[in-house]
């Protein structure tokens, strides 16, 4: 039943929130994903699967939409516009390297493409959107998602430390996490582990990056020479539109600060609950089945995106 799985994720989020208060440098979201991974690999979560998946996807989206009520639309729009050069160059680099290095390693084009788009845009969501267009096989989809997810988990723990080491400002780290980490959930976790302002910035930058899934799908459909079509209604990440609508509402209707504080707390808790669910879906054993070549391809592609993000921040004087 869905309720059982959601309740399990809520329970983990409550524990993680308590631990986050005790260890604020780690934060509730990091604790959520750690506890989720432990639970998912120690017990049989099959009876809770429906609720876990619902939490990992829908509650994350609801948390992000709620966050829109705490940000002005002008600020969100400004962040999106200023991050666009970083996003475009990172996407171009990831797709190019994915194809070229994939050929060098002898990884088939479909798998290389999926790893490339997963790294470039938004992890599993981009892979799911592009896979039917390029007619990817089930095992190619599974391998690419497992590869991307491995680096998502690594990013959650490594990026905040790297950010402090490089002496990023909150804004600078937000741009870095938003453009260089693959999946939205991992961007949220790493961003808020660094600071609240970094988390807000990273989330907005990532949402703008995720919108690129629409033109990318259209491009791949055109490259298939009419063999594939794109269902825009299905591909479009609607929760991002709702996030911006929420920020417009917050800009038009003044929301009292104490209510904004409650909304922020609820938003953070929902995202922690989602990360608990995402952690429970991590099957450590699957990573050993992927093979060294796809993992190497994913690692190289991701490193190129990280370097491109840092270089572009230097060029644009963000960092």
C-alpha positions as CSV (number, residue, x, y, z in Angstrom):
1,X,0.0,0.0,0.0
2,X,1.1,3.6,-0.8
3,X,0.4,4.8,2.8
4,X,2.8,2.3,4.4
5,X,5.7,3.4,2.2
6,X,4.9,7.1,2.7
7,X,4.7,6.6,6.4
8,X,8.1,4.9,6.4
9,X,9.7,7.8,4.5
10,X,8.0,10.3,6.9
11,X,9.4,8.4,9.9
12,X,12.9,8.5,8.4
13,X,12.5,12.2,7.7
14,X,11.5,12.9,11.3
15,X,14.6,11.1,12.6
16,X,16.8,12.9,10.0
17,X,15.3,16.2,11.0
18,X,16.2,15.6,14.7
19,X,19.7,14.5,13.7
20,X,20.0,17.6,11.5
21,X,19.3,19.8,14.5
22,X,22.0,18.1,16.5
23,X,24.5,18.1,13.6
24,X,23.6,21.2,11.5
25,X,26.7,20.9,9.4
26,X,25.4,17.6,8.0
27,X,21.7,18.6,7.8
28,X,18.5,16.6,7.6
29,X,18.5,15.9,3.9
30,X,21.9,14.2,4.0
31,X,20.8,12.1,7.0
32,X,17.6,11.2,5.2
33,X,19.3,9.8,2.2
34,X,21.9,7.9,4.3
35,X,19.2,6.3,6.5
36,X,17.2,5.5,3.4
37,X,20.1,3.8,1.8
38,X,20.8,1.7,4.9
39,X,17.1,0.7,5.2
40,X,16.8,-0.1,1.5
41,X,19.8,-2.5,1.6
42,X,19.1,-4.1,5.0
43,X,15.4,-4.9,4.8
44,X,12.9,-6.0,2.1
45,X,11.2,-2.8,1.1
46,X,9.0,-4.5,-1.5
47,X,5.8,-4.1,0.6
48,X,6.5,-0.4,0.8
49,X,7.6,0.1,-2.8
50,X,4.5,2.1,-4.1
51,X,4.7,4.7,-1.3
52,X,8.5,4.9,-1.5
53,X,8.4,5.7,-5.2
54,X,5.6,8.2,-4.6
55,X,7.6,9.9,-1.9
56,X,10.8,10.0,-3.9
57,X,9.1,11.7,-6.9
58,X,5.9,13.5,-5.9
59,X,6.8,14.8,-2.4
60,X,10.1,16.2,-3.8
61,X,8.1,18.1,-6.4
62,X,5.6,19.3,-3.8
63,X,8.4,20.5,-1.6
64,X,10.0,22.4,-4.5
65,X,6.6,24.0,-5.4
66,X,6.1,25.1,-1.8
67,X,9.6,26.7,-1.9
68,X,8.3,28.9,-4.7
69,X,6.2,30.7,-2.1
70,X,9.3,31.8,-0.3
71,X,11.1,33.3,-3.3
72,X,10.3,36.4,-5.3
73,X,9.6,35.8,-9.0
74,X,12.1,38.5,-9.9
75,X,14.9,36.8,-8.0
76,X,14.0,33.4,-9.5
77,X,13.9,34.8,-13.0
78,X,17.2,36.6,-12.5
79,X,18.9,33.4,-11.2
80,X,17.5,31.5,-14.2
81,X,18.8,34.1,-16.7
82,X,22.2,34.4,-15.2
83,X,22.7,30.7,-15.0
84,X,21.7,30.0,-18.6
85,X,25.2,30.3,-20.2
86,X,26.5,27.8,-17.6
87,X,23.6,25.4,-18.4
88,X,24.0,25.6,-22.1
89,X,27.7,25.0,-22.2
90,X,27.5,22.2,-19.6
91,X,24.8,20.4,-21.7
92,X,26.8,20.8,-24.9
93,X,29.9,19.5,-23.2
94,X,28.2,16.5,-21.6
95,X,26.4,15.4,-24.9
96,X,29.6,15.8,-27.0
97,X,31.8,14.0,-24.6
98,X,29.2,11.3,-24.0
99,X,29.2,10.4,-27.7
100,X,32.9,10.8,-28.4
101,X,34.2,8.9,-25.3
102,X,31.4,6.3,-25.8
103,X,32.8,5.5,-29.2
104,X,36.3,5.4,-27.9
105,X,35.3,2.9,-25.1
106,X,33.1,0.8,-27.5
107,X,29.9,1.7,-25.6
108,X,26.9,1.5,-28.0
109,X,25.4,4.9,-29.1
110,X,22.1,4.5,-27.3
111,X,23.7,3.8,-23.9
112,X,26.2,6.7,-24.5
113,X,23.4,9.0,-25.4
114,X,21.4,8.1,-22.3
115,X,24.4,8.6,-20.0
116,X,25.1,11.9,-21.8
117,X,21.6,13.3,-21.4
118,X,21.3,12.0,-17.8
119,X,24.5,13.8,-16.9
120,X,23.7,17.0,-18.9
121,X,20.1,17.6,-17.8
122,X,18.3,15.9,-14.9
123,X,19.4,12.3,-14.4
124,X,16.7,9.6,-14.5
125,X,14.0,12.0,-15.7
126,X,16.0,12.9,-18.9
127,X,16.8,9.3,-19.5
128,X,13.2,8.3,-19.2
129,X,12.1,11.0,-21.6
130,X,14.8,10.3,-24.2
131,X,14.9,6.5,-24.1
132,X,11.6,5.9,-26.1
133,X,12.7,8.4,-28.8
134,X,16.0,6.6,-29.5
135,X,14.4,3.2,-28.9
136,X,16.7,2.2,-26.1
137,X,16.6,-1.3,-24.7
138,X,15.5,-2.0,-21.1
139,X,19.0,-3.0,-20.0
140,X,20.5,0.2,-21.5
141,X,18.0,2.3,-19.6
142,X,18.7,0.4,-16.4
143,X,22.5,0.7,-16.8
144,X,22.4,4.4,-17.6
145,X,20.1,5.2,-14.6
146,X,22.3,3.1,-12.2
147,X,25.5,4.9,-13.6
148,X,24.0,8.3,-13.1
149,X,22.5,7.5,-9.7
150,X,25.9,6.4,-8.4
151,X,27.4,9.8,-9.2
152,X,24.4,11.5,-7.7
153,X,25.0,9.8,-4.4
154,X,28.7,10.7,-4.6
155,X,27.9,14.3,-5.3
156,X,25.6,14.7,-2.3
157,X,28.5,13.9,0.1
158,X,31.5,15.3,-1.9
159,X,30.2,18.6,-3.3
160,X,29.6,20.5,0.0
161,X,33.1,19.6,1.2
162,X,34.6,20.7,-2.2
163,X,32.6,23.9,-2.0
164,X,34.0,24.8,1.4
165,X,37.5,23.9,0.3
166,X,37.2,26.1,-2.8
167,X,35.7,28.9,-0.6
168,X,32.5,29.3,-2.6
169,X,30.0,31.9,-1.6
170,X,26.5,30.6,-1.0
171,X,25.5,31.9,-4.5
172,X,28.6,30.5,-6.1
173,X,28.0,27.1,-4.7
174,X,24.4,27.2,-5.7
175,X,25.4,27.8,-9.3
176,X,28.0,25.0,-9.0
177,X,25.6,22.4,-7.6
178,X,22.8,23.4,-9.8
179,X,24.8,23.0,-13.0
180,X,27.2,20.2,-12.1
181,X,25.1,17.7,-10.2
182,X,22.9,15.4,-12.3
183,X,19.6,14.8,-10.5
184,X,17.3,17.4,-8.8
185,X,17.1,15.5,-5.6
186,X,20.9,15.4,-5.2
187,X,21.1,19.1,-6.1
188,X,18.7,19.9,-3.3
189,X,20.5,17.7,-0.8
190,X,24.0,19.0,-1.6
191,X,22.8,22.6,-1.8
192,X,21.1,22.7,1.5
193,X,23.9,20.8,3.1
194,X,26.1,23.8,2.2
195,X,23.7,26.5,3.4
196,X,20.0,27.5,3.1
197,X,20.8,30.3,0.6
198,X,23.0,27.9,-1.5
199,X,20.1,25.4,-1.5
200,X,17.6,28.0,-2.7
201,X,20.0,29.1,-5.5
202,X,20.9,25.6,-6.5
203,X,17.3,24.5,-6.8
204,X,16.3,27.4,-9.0
205,X,19.3,26.9,-11.3
206,X,18.6,23.2,-11.5
207,X,14.9,23.8,-12.4
208,X,15.9,26.0,-15.3
209,X,18.4,23.3,-16.4
210,X,15.7,20.6,-16.2
211,X,13.5,22.7,-18.6
212,X,16.1,21.9,-21.3
213,X,14.6,18.4,-21.4
214,X,12.0,19.7,-23.8
215,X,14.2,21.1,-26.6
216,X,16.7,18.2,-26.2
217,X,13.8,15.7,-26.8
218,X,12.7,17.6,-29.8
219,X,16.3,17.6,-31.2
220,X,16.6,13.8,-30.7
221,X,13.2,13.3,-32.4
222,X,14.4,15.4,-35.4
223,X,17.7,13.4,-35.5
224,X,15.6,10.2,-35.8
225,X,14.5,11.5,-39.2
226,X,10.8,11.3,-38.4
227,X,11.0,7.8,-36.9
228,X,10.0,9.1,-33.5
229,X,7.6,11.6,-32.0
230,X,7.6,13.6,-28.7
231,X,4.6,13.9,-26.4
232,X,5.4,17.4,-25.1
233,X,2.7,17.2,-22.4
234,X,4.3,14.0,-21.0
235,X,7.9,15.3,-21.3
236,X,7.4,18.7,-19.9
237,X,8.3,19.0,-16.1
238,X,5.1,20.6,-15.0
239,X,6.1,21.0,-11.4
240,X,8.7,23.6,-12.5
241,X,5.9,25.7,-14.0
242,X,3.9,25.5,-10.7
243,X,7.1,26.5,-8.8
244,X,7.3,29.7,-10.9
245,X,3.6,30.4,-10.5
246,X,4.0,30.0,-6.7
247,X,6.9,32.6,-6.8
248,X,4.6,35.0,-8.9
249,X,1.9,34.6,-6.3
250,X,4.4,35.3,-3.5
251,X,5.6,38.4,-5.4
252,X,2.0,39.8,-5.9
253,X,0.5,38.9,-2.5
254,X,2.7,39.8,0.5
255,X,3.1,36.7,2.7
256,X,3.8,37.4,6.4
257,X,7.3,36.4,7.4
258,X,6.1,33.9,10.1
259,X,4.0,32.1,7.5
260,X,6.9,32.0,5.0
261,X,9.0,30.4,7.8
262,X,6.4,27.7,8.3
263,X,6.2,27.1,4.5
264,X,10.0,26.9,4.3
265,X,10.0,24.3,7.2
266,X,7.3,22.2,5.5
267,X,9.1,22.4,2.2
268,X,12.4,21.2,3.7
269,X,10.6,18.4,5.5
270,X,8.9,17.2,2.3
271,X,12.2,17.2,0.5
272,X,13.8,15.3,3.3
273,X,11.0,12.8,3.1
274,X,11.5,12.5,-0.6
275,X,15.2,11.9,-0.2
276,X,14.5,9.1,2.3
277,X,12.4,7.4,-0.4
278,X,15.1,8.0,-3.0
279,X,17.7,6.5,-0.7
280,X,15.6,3.4,-0.2
281,X,15.7,2.8,-4.0
282,X,19.5,2.6,-4.1
283,X,20.5,-1.0,-4.6
284,X,24.2,-1.1,-4.0
285,X,24.5,-4.5,-5.6
286,X,23.3,-3.1,-9.0
287,X,26.3,-0.9,-9.3
288,X,28.6,-4.0,-9.6
289,X,26.5,-5.2,-12.5
290,X,26.9,-2.1,-14.7
291,X,30.4,-2.8,-15.9
292,X,33.5,-0.6,-15.9
293,X,33.0,1.0,-19.4
294,X,29.6,2.7,-18.7
295,X,30.8,3.8,-15.3
296,X,34.1,5.2,-16.8
297,X,32.0,7.0,-19.4
298,X,29.7,8.4,-16.8
299,X,32.6,9.5,-14.6
300,X,34.5,11.3,-17.5
301,X,31.3,13.0,-18.7
302,X,30.5,14.2,-15.2
303,X,34.1,15.5,-14.7
304,X,33.8,17.5,-17.9
305,X,30.5,19.0,-16.7
306,X,32.1,19.9,-13.4
307,X,35.1,21.6,-15.0
308,X,32.9,23.4,-17.5
309,X,30.8,24.8,-14.6
310,X,33.8,26.0,-12.8
311,X,35.4,27.6,-15.9
312,X,32.2,29.3,-16.9
313,X,31.7,30.7,-13.4
314,X,35.2,32.2,-13.6
315,X,34.5,33.6,-17.0
316,X,31.2,35.2,-15.8
317,X,32.7,36.3,-12.5
318,X,30.2,34.4,-10.4
319,X,32.7,32.4,-8.3
